[in-house]
Amino acid sequence: MIKIYGKSGTRSTRVLWALEEAGADYEFITVDLGKGEAKQDAYLKLNPGAKVPSLVHNDLVLTESAAICTYIGDLFPDSKLVPAYNSSERAIYNQSCYFAMTELEQALWSMAKHRFALPKEFRIRDMITTATYEFEKALDVFSVCLGDREFLVGDNFTCADLITASILKWAAQGGKRARSLRHDNVEQYLGRILSREAFVRAQAREQD
Ligand SMILES: N[C@@H](CCC(=O)N[C@@H](CS)C(=O)NCC(=O)O)C(=O)O
């Protein structure tokens, strides 16, 4: 049985979303970040960074949400959540995931870090302006690459879509500082991807 350690409304939601898309059987174990559960010794053995999500499957322990989603896609090939090895679609899939994690999410995360997540002595207010500029530039690039396509890779919904949509949702709807996604095609893409039933199921499951 696949075990996922996570917390509602965090990056573990994207992992549950992938599992729901794949129709997988899994156990969800809540790690209460607020109560410091991620910093307890037993959990640190799974995730030395004291973060969620973590996956445990047989002997494998895996961290990093994009790596976990890709693993799930590979485990359930019929889901087509991840394109086949050695295909050009797989290369584009990797490109899309790396772009989402390093260009979009990292800039968004920098804003959050310098607003509240870092210890006070490491927060630099000007970094919020810099990260906002970086995020907006990345959004502009994303809009051009997306064009009028339905999905990021070929004709199928993949984990690249659910990872990217989780990040865009955070930008557009997260916290007090919701922001415009600057481009109609990006706004429409997000609405389309978030309307999938598997996403609704994932959000319900993490409340259990
Ligand atoms: N790059 C990691 C980031 C994981 C991460 O930052 N998780 C947050 C929740 S969304 C967390 O556990 N934060 C707890 C903390 O930083 O103390 C991933 O994508 O899995």
The ligand as an SDF file (V2000), in Angstrom:
LIG
                    3D

 20 19  0  0  0  0  0  0  0  0999 V2000
   10.2940   21.1430   -2.8750 N   0  0  0  0  0  0  0  0  0  0  0  0
    9.4960   20.4710   -1.8770 C   0  0  0  0  0  0  0  0  0  0  0  0
    8.9430   21.5300   -0.9450 C   0  0  0  0  0  0  0  0  0  0  0  0
    8.1750   20.9120    0.2000 C   0  0  0  0  0  0  0  0  0  0  0  0
    7.6660   21.9850    1.1500 C   0  0  0  0  0  0  0  0  0  0  0  0
    8.2140   23.0870    1.2610 O   0  0  0  0  0  0  0  0  0  0  0  0
    6.5960   21.6630    1.8660 N   0  0  0  0  0  0  0  0  0  0  0  0
    6.0300   22.6020    2.8200 C   0  0  0  0  0  0  0  0  0  0  0  0
    4.5090   22.4880    2.7800 C   0  0  0  0  0  0  0  0  0  0  0  0
    3.8550   23.0080    1.2480 S   0  0  0  0  0  0  0  0  0  0  0  0
    6.4750   22.2170    4.2240 C   0  0  0  0  0  0  0  0  0  0  0  0
    6.4300   21.0580    4.5800 O   0  0  0  0  0  0  0  0  0  0  0  0
    6.8810   23.1970    5.0260 N   0  0  0  0  0  0  0  0  0  0  0  0
    7.2130   22.9700    6.3890 C   0  0  0  0  0  0  0  0  0  0  0  0
    8.3570   23.8050    6.8080 C   0  0  0  0  0  0  0  0  0  0  0  0
    9.0310   24.4210    5.9620 O   0  0  0  0  0  0  0  0  0  0  0  0
    8.6170   23.8390    8.0160 O   0  0  0  0  0  0  0  0  0  0  0  0
    8.3820   19.6790   -2.5690 C   0  0  0  0  0  0  0  0  0  0  0  0
    7.9220   20.0970   -3.6400 O   0  0  0  0  0  0  0  0  0  0  0  0
    7.9840   18.6160   -2.0640 O   0  0  0  0  0  0  0  0  0  0  0  0
  1  2  1  0
  2  3  1  0
  2 18  1  0
  3  4  1  0
  4  5  1  0
  5  6  2  0
  5  7  1  0
  7  8  1  0
  8  9  1  0
  8 11  1  0
  9 10  1  0
 11 12  2  0
 11 13  1  0
 13 14  1  0
 14 15  1  0
 15 16  2  0
 15 17  1  0
 18 19  2  0
 18 20  1  0
M  END
$$$$
